[in-house]
Amino acid sequence: MAEEKLHPPQADELEARASDWLTQREFGEWGEAEEAQLQSWLAQSSHHRVAYWRMKALWSDSERLAALRSPMRQTSAPAAKTRQWPKIAAAVAVVSLVGAAIALTSFEQRRSYATAFSERKTITLSDGSQIDLNSRSALRIASSQREAWLDGGEAYFQITHDASHPFVLHVSGHRILDLGTKFLVRKDGQRLEVSLVEGRAQIDSANPGGRERPAILAPGDVAVASADTISVTHRTAPVLADALGWRRGVLIFHYIPLSEVAATFNRYNKEKLVITDPSVGQVTVLGTFPINDVAAFARVAKEAFGLNITHRKNEILISR
């Protein structure tokens, strides 16, 4: 099936993101983790690859960009060439310079945070707000510290309210507006889940032409958003507290199917739990377990439920 045609606003957003990647690669810290994140982003869509190649070509074609780079690298700029560029090349150079300037400004105004397997990170902002970043998550924060982008994973936000400068979180084509709030956000593919623990928050679509209506969340409300809809349900305070167990290094389950328990453990560990029998996946689990000790959970499954445990390279097979 042919991919849907990319509309201009989305194309602009993708090109801005591509510029961020190019700027970080050129001027920021770049290693294997950053390269892997870039390759993952490129693999998500042909639109991502087109935007990246286009911006990369613009950067390469502009000799004036080299002059812009040199002060940051503290090296002398190359001598200007005397030959005249054709008009079309000159136009490309101007576009490149403008695009690069926008990209540099964007990069300078956003600080990136990321966590690997089994890693969690706490970010404290200047106004006392605190963000706990869960395992395998990525977050960018504007220099104003009142705007952020959750690019993937899960984070818990405890935001100091400022009516004149509301905190806005962008994630999966939606905006979450702080109204004096503690809230949990998880981005899993295109699925977005927002759980409000305290205060109030508004969630709406970042697309002005979207069909979904904004939702105002109260404590206990859980919003699940897709491209076109936002649905809200309510959970009790203990259930929400269980969802935040990862902040203390534990996973808490209250009669949760083993298949879901395994999927949750697998989000945090390189050694995976594999359910080999569908009926085993229906066994319900009650308990609190260390987040990074898959083997300990497997022992409990064996002793409590009489299940068979087989260790294989980077996998623990659970069967009857």
Secondary structure, DSSP 8 states (H G I E B T S, - for coil): -------HHHHHHHHHHHHHHHHHHHHS---HHHHHHHHHHHHH-HHHHHHHHHHHHHHHH-HHHHHHHHHHHT--------S---HHHHHHHHHHHHHHHHHHHHHHHEEEEE--TT--EEEE-TTS-EEEE-TT-EEEEETTSSEEEEEEEEEEEE----TTS--EEEETTEEEEEEEEEEEEEEETTEEEEEEEEEEEEEEESSTT-SS--EEE-TTEEEEE-SS-EEEEE--HHHHHHHTGGGGTEEEEEEEEHHHHHHHHHHH-SSEEEE-STTGGG-EEEEEEETT-HHHHHHHHHHHH--EEEEETTEEEEE-
